[in-house]
Each structure stands twice: as C-alpha cells, then as structure tokens.
Amino acid sequence: MPSLAAEAATLEELGAAVSAELGRRVPHDGYHLMALDPFSGACSFHVTRHGYGAESLRGLEREFGRPEEAFPFASLFQGPTPVGVLSNGVHEHRYCARLHDIMRAEGMCSEMRLALSLGGRAWGGVVLLREKGSRPFSLAEIDQAEKLAGPLAVALRAFVASKPLRIASHGGPPGVIIVDGHDAIRAVTPGAREWLRAYVPDSSQPVDDDALFTALCNITHTARRSPDGSAVSQLFTPCGWATAHAQPLGVDGEQGNVITIQPATADALLPAVAEWYGITLRERDVIRHALHGVPVKHIARTLGVSVHTANDHLKSVYRKLGVAGRDELFAACLVRTGGS
C-alpha cells in the first residue's frame, strides 16, 4: 500500500488507491480519508468520495470530543483498538445521536472509523460508510481493518514524502476568514477563497460559503477544543505547503474565530516536514542552520561534528525532500508571488 500511495499524483488518486486496497478486505460505499498535522492534530488534507455532506461534516466536528460521542478518534488513537463501528440494528447504538441525526439523514446504515497511528503519533483517519440496505461491518472486517491501520499510516507518509518540498506560491496578502460562534462565516477577504480552492476535497466545484466553512471546520473546532483557543495546521495542497492559523475572537472566543491562511514559512514548516519526510533530529539541526544561510563549516563547528558529517546530513536531507542541493532547497522554501 505505501508504494501505491507514493505513486499517486493527486489527493484524488491517493483516495482512490487507498479505497481500492481497503475495499478488497472491507467493502464500502463511501469514504473519508484525512491526514493530520503531526503536532496540532488539525487536518492537513482531506479527500472523500460518496461520503457525508457539508452539513453532516460540520455536525461531526461539533460533536467531536463530547462524552456521548460514539468512538471519537481521540479514544481510538489511545485505546486498545484503532477501529470503531456504529451500525443500525445494534442494540447499544440505538440512542446514538450521530446514528440518528447524521448517518440516517445521509442514507447510511453503518460507519467504520479507523485511526491511523505510527510510532506513537497520530497521522490520520479513515471513515468507511455503507449505505442503507447494506449489511453492517462485521467482526471479521474489524479484524482486517485493525491489521491495516499501520500500513495505512505508512501510506499517508509515503504519499507526502514522495512529493518534492514546495511552499505554496501566492500573489497577494494572507487570506482571512471570520467565523462566528454559531459556525457561520461573517467576513471573507477576497483572496481567502483562492487559498481554499486547492484545499477543499473537490477543488473543481465552486467554493461558496458552505464549501468554504466545511474546509475550515476542522481547524476551527480544533482551536475551540485547545486550552488557549488557537490551533495551527500545515496544509498540504496541490500548489505547495500553506499554514492555517485559527485564533479566538473576543474574550474567550465568544465572538467566534479568525482564521488566517498564508504560505508556510520554512521555520514554521520544518517540524512538521521533518516528521512527514523522516528527517532525523540531527538532520533537523543541520538544515535549520542551512536555511538561515550558515556555511557548512560553521554548522559543523556549532554542532560539534566534522564538515564531512555535516555535508552527509545535508545530502540526506536533500534526498528526502526531493531537491538537488542547497540552492534548490532555498528555492523550494522561498515564498513566491504569483508574478515571479
């Protein structure tokens, strides 16, 4: 599965490849596949086919973390099994709000959630859906899904790591969106829709306010659940890496949230990129100095290693990031304007 993911050129191809591989063991009618920022836990990218609609997705985000929710991803990442199933006809599920308010309204009879973790870190999640009239997911299929959680996490990393590092280009100021406490968009700067066009699951469709907030819903509610009311996510988009930052508006966020989207900076992106691309701690130290223009001799002296070792670390980083050398690395990390 990791090799298939690495060969995928787009998010849509990645989703199709993952769905096909999963479907051989766990047949399904629709899916959502999401990758998480390895530090904030907010969504980095999301692809779907025949999945929940925009309103249902927003409802799931509002429900996340409530004690009454069935199988929240947080508990699946930390619990004894990474798989949770919710189905019609199961006695203990009959009072579940998600089953009644979302699944049935969407014509679904069974939902399987699969938390993707590796090395103690959450990398993403899969939601598999079966339509009304289908049989619920079985215990045998749950067992199959449990075995696939690790390979799927590796596949997500392989997809990202197979793409050369590139910062998103942009010809204008950051995009800013204001969302009120009832999840309604109150203001949007002209460039914000362009920023989100490549990030929404189906970028070929017009980005109206409904689609716009669905793309922002995850980071908005991630911020609301955090102790300081804010969240940052490094977004993997077809045009390169961008950064989304959600902050509370007003005292304790009672007026909603302001969300800023802009090209990722090299310093802000480095921790997440290091995790996605498998860059070691020592390689991280070397590349941090290199990105600030420090000569290799000075890097070696600062880190207490030989020049040869410092160069070896740089070559390893260049290989992992898909760049030919320092000049190409600088070019990849440079925030380019639309006219350059």
Number of C-alpha atoms within 10 A of each C-alpha: 17 16 12 15 25 18 15 20 13 14 22 16 15 21 21 19 17 22 23 14 16 18 13 9 15 19 16 22 15 18 24 20 24 22 24 23 22 21 16 18 20 24 26 25 21 24 22 20 16 14 20 22 12 15 13 18 17 20 14 17 16 17 17 20 16 9 9 13 13 19 19 18 22 14 16 19 22 14 10 8 15 25 25 20 20 23 22 19 12 10 8 10 16 13 10 14 14 19 21 14 12 18 23 15 13 16 14 22 22 25 23 24 23 27 28 29 21 15 8 8 16 21 28 29 26 24 21 24 29 24 19 15 10 13 13 21 21 12 10 10 15 21 14 15 22 16 12 18 22 17 15 27 23 19 21 25 21 22 22 20 20 18 18 16 22 25 23 25 21 20 12 13 14 19 20 22 24 23 24 18 15 9 18 13 18 12 12 17 14 14 18 20 21 13 22 20 20 17 23 22 22 17 12 9 10 11 18 10 14 12 22 21 23 20 23 21 22 21 25 30 22 22 24 22 14 11 8 12 18 23 24 24 27 29 26 24 22 14 14 19 23 25 21 24 19 26 22 24 19 11 8 13 18 12 15 23 27 23 26 18 23 23 26 24 17 20 11 13 19 17 16 17 21 19 18 21 22 17 21 14 12 12 18 19 16 22 23 16 16 18 14 11 12 14 10 19 14 14 22 18 12 12 13 11 12 14 15 12 13 24 16 13 20 20 17 15 25 19 14 19 25 19 19 12 14 17 10 14 21 17 14 20 22 17 21 15 13 9 8 8
